[in-house]
Amino acid sequence: MPDLKMVKYGLFAIHDTGAPAGRDDYTTLIMLHGLVWHSGIFGRMPQFAAKHGARLVLMNRRDYPHTSPYTEEELKPLHAGASASFESAHSLREYVRCRGRDLYDFLQEFIVAERIPLKGGIILAAWSFGVVFTTSLLANAPSFSRSGDVNVALYLRCVLNYAPPSHVLGYSYLPGGYNPLVDETIPTEERAKRFQGWVTGHYHHGESLSTLELRTPLSEPKPTIETMTSEEIASSLDAAPGRPDGSDELLRNAGVQLGLFEELRLRAYFPSETSSSEWDDVKLRYVWCDQAAGEAVYTKYRLEAEFEAAEKAGRKRRSLEMTRVRGTNHFFHWSQPERALLVFLGDGNAADALDYPVQ
């Protein structure tokens, strides 16, 4: 697969399939990537956008190829986060708020410049660690001042969370869980390699929280990374933001230690009872893959239980739709790109189609 062509767009870089011919009611799907795997990992999806009457926009977040890197001033809160002080928590909160603002400003500019149709609207999707940034948008957008006549909230058909691990939403780690990155029986220099095999594997889980498979993937299908060529991996992965001093890894560690990710989730998903912002009406979709590593599936159970408890208590909450994608792992957008596109666009039949071919 050739490298995905990315174009600098403000602070970010995007690959845009453009408006489908002859349509003025198309839906625009904007996708943010996760940790170290950038938009190249979605590179098999664009070829199917026109076929299904959609516009697909793949976005590289800052610090990834072709984007604006963070400044030293912007990175200060991340370096201070390890101190776990009140001051560092306040600074980190402002850092994450600014990342939500970056996304908000992009949406405003993109809607106007590209004449996005209100009728079709936008599905704003984020995969894995990228969910931190859309959660920040939902938590903070009501406080952002609007420029011009564009009401971004009215364009959003939904914000879509695609398979985030539990800690990204501020939930506790899975009790008894496993992650090669912190397995002290594995030599330090081998952990990253083992992690990629683990996170791209397929797992057989039962139908309850107590029957999650936490360690051993299936022998077939093979882990996704074993099906990729070295060129495909190189065109999809940038390790720098995930290194110990990288911007994503610093944010991940500080966000967990200081409880910021939990704070963001609560503010984003359970708006204030006194709030009357149009942002409160933006729907939340949660897409989970039932053969992903246990921590990502665990998130489904935590989120589901939290919303059920909120409903029973009569608590104000965002509208939530949960979609299970059967027979798929954390990287199913790579092995089944057309099916992934359909699922993200809201096709329930594609989500249930166990006989969908690997492409």
Secondary structure, DSSP 8 states (H G I E B T S, - for coil): ------EEETTEEEEE----TT-SS-EEEEEE--SSB-GGGGTTSGGGTGGGTEEEEEEE-TTSTTS----HHHHHHHHHGGG--HHHHHHHHHHHHHHHHHHHHHHHHHHHHTT--TTT-EEEEEEGGGHHHHHHHHHHGGGS---TT--HHHHEEEEEEES--GGGGT----TT---GGG-TTS-HHHHHHHHHHHHTS-----SSGGG---S---SSS--GGGGS-HHHHHTTB--GGGSTTSHHHHHHHHHHHTTHHHHHHHHHHS--TT---GGGG--EEEEEETTS-HHHHHHHHHHHHHHHHHHHTT-----EEEEEETT--TTHHHHSHHHHHHHHHT-HHHHH-TT----
